[in-house]
Amino acid sequence: MPDRANEQLRWVVTARARPGDPGEAVVSILGRNALIPEINFDMAVDWHPGAEAADVEGRALVILSMLFKELAAECERAAGERFNLG
C-alpha cells in the first residue's frame, strides 16, 4: 500500500511547446498534486532546426527539474540556518 504522504507529493505534469521567434519556443508547463492544485510556468527555450516539439518540451522539463533541485537545496540550507537559530 503506498504511503499517503508520498501520494500527496506525487506530481502530474504536462508540457506544451509553442513556436516563438525563429529558433525559439515557449514551453507552458502545468503541474498539480494533492497539496498544490495548480502551478504554471512559461519558459523560453531554444528550438533548434529539425527538433520535434517533444524534444523541446523534454528539454524544458529537464531544465525545470534542475532549477527545482537547486531551489530545494537552497530552501533546505535556509531552513537549517533558521532551525539552528532556535
Backbone torsions as a table, in degrees:
resi	resn	phi	psi	omega
1	MET	NA	127.3	-178.3
2	PRO	-65.7	146.1	176.2
3	ASP	-67.8	126.4	-176.9
4	ARG	-59.1	-40.0	179.2
5	ALA	-60.0	-42.3	178.6
6	ASN	-65.3	-37.6	179.1
7	GLU	-64.5	-35.8	179.0
8	GLN	-67.1	-25.5	-179.0
9	LEU	-91.4	-10.8	-178.1
10	ARG	-67.6	129.4	-177.5
11	TRP	-99.3	148.1	166.6
12	VAL	-112.5	123.6	-173.7
13	VAL	-128.6	137.3	172.6
14	THR	-128.0	154.3	177.8
15	ALA	-140.2	141.8	179.2
16	ARG	-140.3	123.0	-179.6
17	ALA	-93.2	138.7	174.2
18	ARG	-126.9	131.3	177.6
19	PRO	-60.5	141.2	175.0
20	GLY	-113.9	-135.3	173.6
21	ASP	-62.6	160.5	179.7
22	PRO	-50.7	128.0	179.5
23	GLY	84.3	2.5	-178.5
24	GLU	-128.4	161.3	175.2
25	ALA	-146.6	159.4	169.4
26	VAL	-112.8	125.0	177.9
27	VAL	-107.9	119.5	176.5
28	SER	-92.9	125.9	-178.4
29	ILE	-119.0	129.4	178.0
30	LEU	-119.3	129.2	176.9
31	GLY	-128.8	151.3	175.4
32	ARG	-156.3	153.4	171.6
33	ASN	-152.4	-174.2	-175.3
34	ALA	-64.8	-29.1	-177.9
35	LEU	-91.9	-27.5	-178.5
36	ILE	-125.4	104.7	-175.3
37	PRO	-61.9	-31.7	-179.4
38	GLU	-163.9	135.8	172.5
39	ILE	-140.2	132.1	-175.6
40	ASN	-122.5	145.2	173.3
41	PHE	-136.7	139.3	166.9
42	ASP	-114.2	122.6	-177.7
43	MET	-118.9	134.9	172.1
44	ALA	-87.4	126.5	-179.7
45	VAL	-137.4	162.4	176.2
46	ASP	-73.6	142.1	173.1
47	TRP	-121.7	96.2	-176.1
48	HIS	-71.9	147.1	178.4
49	PRO	-54.1	133.3	178.3
50	GLY	88.4	-10.3	-179.6
51	ALA	-75.5	142.8	176.3
52	GLU	-86.2	159.1	178.3
53	ALA	-55.8	-40.1	-179.3
54	ALA	-61.8	-35.1	177.1
55	ASP	-64.4	-44.6	-178.7
56	VAL	-66.2	-43.3	178.7
57	GLU	-63.3	-43.8	178.7
58	GLY	-61.6	-42.5	178.6
59	ARG	-61.7	-43.4	179.4
60	ALA	-62.3	-40.1	179.3
61	LEU	-66.3	-37.6	177.6
62	VAL	-66.2	-43.7	178.1
63	ILE	-60.4	-46.6	179.3
64	LEU	-61.4	-39.9	177.7
65	SER	-59.8	-45.0	179.0
66	MET	-64.4	-40.5	178.8
67	LEU	-63.4	-41.5	179.9
68	PHE	-68.8	-34.3	176.4
69	LYS	-63.1	-42.6	178.1
70	GLU	-65.8	-41.5	177.9
71	LEU	-62.9	-42.9	179.5
72	ALA	-62.3	-42.3	179.2
73	ALA	-63.4	-40.9	179.2
74	GLU	-67.4	-40.8	176.9
75	CYS	-61.5	-42.0	179.2
76	GLU	-63.8	-42.1	178.7
77	ARG	-62.7	-48.0	-178.4
78	ALA	-64.7	-39.9	178.3
79	ALA	-63.7	-41.7	178.3
80	GLY	-60.0	-41.9	177.7
81	GLU	-61.9	-42.5	-179.3
82	ARG	-67.5	-40.9	177.7
83	PHE	-63.5	-38.8	179.2
84	ASN	-65.0	-27.1	177.6
85	LEU	-74.6	-15.2	173.4
86	GLY	84.1	NA	NA
